[in-house]
Structures are given as structure tokens and as C-alpha cells.
Amino acid sequence: MLDLVPLFVLIPLGAAFACLLVKKRAPAVAPWLSLVSVVALLGLAIAGVVQGTSGAAIAGGWSLETHLGTSFLPGIVLVFDGLSAMFLLLVAVVSTAVLLFGLRYMDTYDGRPLYYALLSLLIAGMNGAVLAGDLFNLYVFIEIASIASYALVAFGTGGREIEAAFKYLMLGAVASSSILLGIAVLYASTGLLNMADLGAAIAAGQVSEATLLAVATLFLAGLGLKAAMMPFHAWLPDAHPSAPAPISAMLSGLLIKTLGIYALVRVLYVVIGMDGVLGGSLQTLLLVLGCLSMVGGVLLALGQTDLKRLLAYSSISQMGFVLVALGTNTWLGVAAGIYHALNHALFKSALFLSAGSLERLTGTRDITEMGGIARVAPATTLGTVGASLSIAGVPPFNGFWSKLLILIALFSAGLPVVGAIAAATAVLTLVTFVKVQHKALFGALPERLKDIKDVPASMSLPVVALALLCLLGGLLWPLGLQDIVGDAAASVRTDAKTNLAPEQYRTMVHSEGRQP
């Protein structure tokens, strides 16, 4: 499997290049080139998760043995483990759904080959960021994905889209500068870029506490902006509503996870070290930022009537759940945070695609003007309801399990106040999506909408499939999915200092005859 790891980057890069080649002579081929490439990635990702191989590969023809003993390894170090395998599978699943949805949705847009080239470039950047084993190439892949996302937000070329993309670009440049400066400071202090080597050097005390504090601040600011955590969230409420629905799904479902949360986990746990001299301060900061994001995001979402804007603020709130879980610095907290990030990618992608369908059907994003869409669009309604139940934490959907695990992790780590805030936020999230369903799906159908028909199957089926995956993810949790997520968490949290180690957790579960 390790020999095939570079294909996760090379396949979408090749698809992007191919889409540009056919731009003038065969533009209708571009969507299928992207779709075939993503299906290939899906097959590779499934094989990787099933096989469970871990290790490192060097892209570019260099071998580890040739440069053994040096602090700098030429080529691009790609690390494949349980955590990266899960996120690669996530990128492939959501991207497949987004590309299927866009086959008809993007018909109204000009320049479709360019759209698919940018989308393939976005996928390549996210896969590269997930696999990167050194900080510089992590930065390079983050920039590839970010630049593609700036262009995709502006793809409609309207005034609102250009304004949102410009704001996103400016704040993204600040984030990228912060990340690059953090990398430069670390390299100047150690002469290392490899994450594992840096982690060992920092643990051995080769970096002063003051320098480490500066580096942690730079990374938290840069990656926090990429993850849209409060107070670094200003770009997200404008970018998500302005982008085409498939891109909104990619931004909220994947981009803030791969470039934000995933990179933050790697940097904090592998490089800086959550058990080092800054461990306590980092935990406190993650808990504070997480609570701020949870509460602020859900309150702002609750007051929205623009469906895509509501979903954007909700994404900020859901990332708050992930941050407080990571802030526990326990194995269970990391596992719960990773699981919720994966779940959020599924149900939020489904919700943004549903929002695109509802806007296409009704001509508005205002939920108060939609009414009883359930009567005329059953397939769209089915997908929307399933994803809404999942994000609201209704059993047996996957959102219920991940939120429950986060609460267990918080209380077991001695953080009852944060646990109470998370529980209250979960209730407000339920209220928010009850409002969405009541006003948009099951209210009184306006007269002007009585003759409309549901969106084409190519648009409704991806949404329904994602909603079914949310249900399946919940049903499979007690049947073994917990072990796969636990192995992913063990990629960054493996020591015996956790409040609840994997072996203890499984023993407790099986002895009590139930799953938490």
C-alpha cells in the first residue's frame, strides 16, 4: 500500500491538468475526468483503511536509506497511518458525492472545465496536507488547496462572490504567513522539518520555552483561521453562502477539517507535544476557544433565516465540539474529536448540498419563504431530514455517538463546566435544526411552489447517500467502528498517561455489555 500512497496526490493533479487540456475541444469530458479520478481515490482509500498499513513513503524517487542519518530528507515525505487513512477516505467519499451532485447543478455556470480543474487541485492539496510528514510540505499543500478554494468561492463572478473571495483571500494570506513564520522559527531553532524529528527534539528540550510559546501561538492563529474557530472565523459566513453549493460542501465538509483540525492535531500532538512544557496552557486555550466557538456559533446560527449562512455558523459551533474534545488531552477525547470531525464532514456536506437543491427549487435561501417543500420534493427532504437528525445528535445517527463520547471525555477528564456548555450547545443545535425543518420542509407550502418538481436524481441521490452514511456510521459504532477510530486516535495519542487508555476503554465497554 505504501508504494501507492503518492497516487493520492498524483491522480487528482493529473485530473486537474487533463481538465485544462480538454477545456476548448471537449469541455463536456471534464466532469467525467474528475469523477473517474475521485472514484479511483475512493478505491485506494478503502483499500488503505481495510489493509491498515502504516509507514512513510518518499515521493520523487529518493529512498530513506540513501539519506539515513541526515536531518534533511530530499523529496516529499508522505506518512500513511490510521489517522491519515481515515481522512483520505473522508475526502474521497465527500468528493465523490460533490462531483455527482455537480453534474447537473453546475450546468448553469460557464467555464466548467476550469471549475473541475480547480476542484481536482483542491482535492490534491487536501490529500497532500493529510499525508505530509514534514512541516514545509504541509504548508505547500495547504497553500495549493487554499488557492484553489479562493478561486472556487469566486467562481460565480458576481459582486457578492468576488467580495467574499477577496475577504477569504486576505485572511487566508494572514493565516498562511503565520504558519510559514512558525515553521521558519522552528527550522531556525532545530534545523529540522520532519514532524517526528521535531517532536523528539522539542521533547528533549532543544527548543526554549519562549520560542516554543511563539511557535504555538503562530500555529494556533494560522491553523485556527483555517479551521474557522472563533475569533478567527470572519471569512467563513461570507465564503460559504457565496460559493456554489458543491464548493460550500467541500469547504465546510472537508477544507476546515483537513487544513485546520487535522493539521492542528498533527502539530500540537506530534510536533509541539501536549504533555510538554506548554501542555497545560495549550489545553486551556483549546478549551476556551472551543467553548467560544460552540456557543457563539450556535447562537448566531439560531438567529439566521438564510439557510447557507445558518449552516456556516453551525460549522463554527461543531468545530467547537472538536476543539474541546482535543483540549481534554486524553485518548478518549482525541478519539471523540476525530470521530465528530468525520461525522461533521458527512452531515454538513449533505446539508450544504441540500441547501443547493432547495435554492434551485425555490429560488431563495430564506427558509421562511420555502414552506412545505416535503410535499413536492420527497428525495431532497429525505436527505435533509437525515442529515439534520445527525447534526442534532438524535440516536442512532452518528452525531449522537460522537457528541456523547465528547461529553464522556469531558466529564471523565474532570471538566464538568465545559461538559455542561457542550450539552447546552447540543440542545441549541437541536432547536436550530428543528426550526429549519419546520420552516423549510414541513410548513405551509407557498402557492408559487405548488407545481415544482424535485431535483434530478443525480442531485438528490448523493444527498440521500450521505444521510444514509450518517445513519450507518451510528449503527456501526457499537459493531467495530470504534476500534477503527480508536486506532486513528492512537496515531497521535499512544502513551500511557491518558485518563482512559484504549485497552481500559474496551475492557470497560465489554464488561458492561454496552457501548458509550
Secondary structure as UniProt FT lines:
FT   HELIX           2..4
FT   TURN            5..6
FT   HELIX           7..21
FT   TURN            22..25
FT   HELIX           27..29
FT   HELIX           30..51
FT   STRAND          55..59
FT   TURN            64..69
FT   STRAND          76..80
FT   HELIX           82..105
FT   HELIX           106..108
FT   HELIX           112..131
FT   HELIX           135..153
FT   TURN            154..156
FT   HELIX           159..190
FT   HELIX           195..203
FT   TURN            204..205
FT   HELIX           209..226
FT   TURN            227..228
FT   TURN            230..231
FT   TURN            234..235
FT   HELIX           236..242
FT   HELIX           245..250
FT   HELIX           251..262
FT   HELIX           263..265
FT   HELIX           266..272
FT   TURN            274..275
FT   TURN            277..278
FT   HELIX           279..302
FT   HELIX           307..327
FT   HELIX           331..362
FT   HELIX           367..369
FT   HELIX           373..375
FT   HELIX           378..391
FT   TURN            392..393
FT   TURN            395..396
FT   HELIX           398..412
FT   TURN            413..414
FT   HELIX           416..436
FT   HELIX           437..441
FT   HELIX           447..449
FT   TURN            450..451
FT   HELIX           457..476
FT   HELIX           477..479
FT   HELIX           481..490
FT   TURN            491..492
FT   TURN            496..497
FT   HELIX           502..512
//
